[in-house]
Amino acid sequence: MAGSDQPSGTSWTILFACWLLVAVSTAGSLFFSHVMGFAPCILCWYQRIFLFPLVLILAAGLFPLDRGVVRYALPLAVAGWLVALYHNLLYSGVIPKSIQPCSQGVSCTEKYIDLFGFVTIPMLSLLSFTTVITLLFVLKRRMP
């Protein structure tokens, strides 16, 4: 009997890891803006729009384990990843400044943090969304 429960337990753990990651990412985003005083740019706001609902969606999929949660979470994570990728390309100078969406307000290329010479806030967002998408694909393959 314990062997038949194992795939469900592992799936729950993977889903919990996804939830934990988006919860920490949300807390980090709020910490940067409200505690550190870093004003979010328009692309940061779009990424938040895709990130924040994931905290609730993934939590709802945990109790009880909902096999359909990937169907709801994956589109948000992929959309957030695309915005984060665009933000990183803009930040690194691959996309020219002439087509920046941040023409008013906070610049999308403002350097608030630069850890190890390459880890920036847009990079943290891209890594977070990439990890969530990877875990959701693993979960999708595990769940019938």
N, C-alpha and C positions, 0 to 999 in steps of 0.2 A: 504494500500500500504506500509506503513512503516513497518508493520509486515513481509511482504514478503522479504524486503531488509535486515532484521535483521540477518539471518544466514550468508549472504554474508559479512556483516559488521563485524560480529564476526570472521569469517574465515580470513578476511583481518587483523584483530587485532592480531590473533594468529600468522599468517605468519609474520607480522611486528615484533612481540615479538621475533620470531626465528631469523629474520634478525638482530635485535638490539643486541641480545645475541652473535651472531657470529661476528658482527662488533666490539663489545666491547672486545670479546675474541681475535680477531685479533689485535686490538689496544694494548691490554695488552701484547700479545706475542711480538709484535714489541717494546713496551716500555721496557720490561724486557731485550731484547737482545741489542737494540740500545741506550737506555738511561741509563739503569742500568749496562750495560756491561756484562750481564749473557750470556755466550756462550751456544747456544742450542746443546744438544746431538743429536745423530742420530734418536732416537725415537721422540724427539721433532720436528725434521725436518719432519718426516713422519706424525705426527699429524698436522703440518702446511699444508702439502700437501693436506690433507683432509679438513682442516678448511677454508683456504683462498678462494677456489672456491665457498664455500657456501655463502660468502658475495655477490658475483655477481649473483649466481643462485637464491637466495632468493629475492634479490632486483628486478631481472627481473620478478619474479613471482608476485610481488606486483602491477605492473602497466602495463596492467590491471591484476586483480586477475586471476592467471593461476591455474586451477584445477590440472594440471599435474606436478606442481612443486615438490610435494612430491616424485613422481617417480624418479626425478633427484637428489634431496637433500638427501633422506633417505639412499641410499647406501653409499654416502660419509660420512654421519654422523655415520653410523654403523661401517664402516671401521675405522674411527678415534676413535670411542669408543673402538674398540677392541685393537688398538695400545695403547690407553691411559690406558686400563685395564692392559695390559701386562706391561706397564711402571710402574704402581702403584704396581703390584705384585713384580716386580724386585726391585723397590725402597724400599718396605717394607721387603724385604728379603725372600719372599715366593719362588721366583725363585732363584736358586743358581747362584752365580757369575760366575761359570764355563760356563754357557750358555748365558752370556750377549752378546748382539750385539755390545756393546760399548767397544770393546777391544782397539781401538785406538781413540785418540782425547779426547773429553770431556766425562767424566764418566756419565752414565745414572742415577747414584745414587748421584750425586753432590747435596748437600743441599744449595740452594740459599736462600729460604725463608722457614719459619716454623711457621705459624700463629696458635695460640691456641694449639700448640703441635701436630697438625695433618694436617693442611691445607698447602700443598706443591704445587709447580707448576704442577707436574703430577696430583695431586688431583683436582686442579682447572680445568684442561683440561678434566678430567673424568666427573666432575660435569657439565661442559658446554656441552659436547657431550650428556650426559644423559638427560639434560633438553631439548636440541634441539630434540632429538629422541622422547621424550615424547610428546612435542608440535606437532611434525610432525605426530605422530600417532593420536593425538586428531584431528588435521586438516584433516587427511585422513578419519576419521570417520564422520566428519561434512560435507565434500564435497562429493557430489554424483559422 
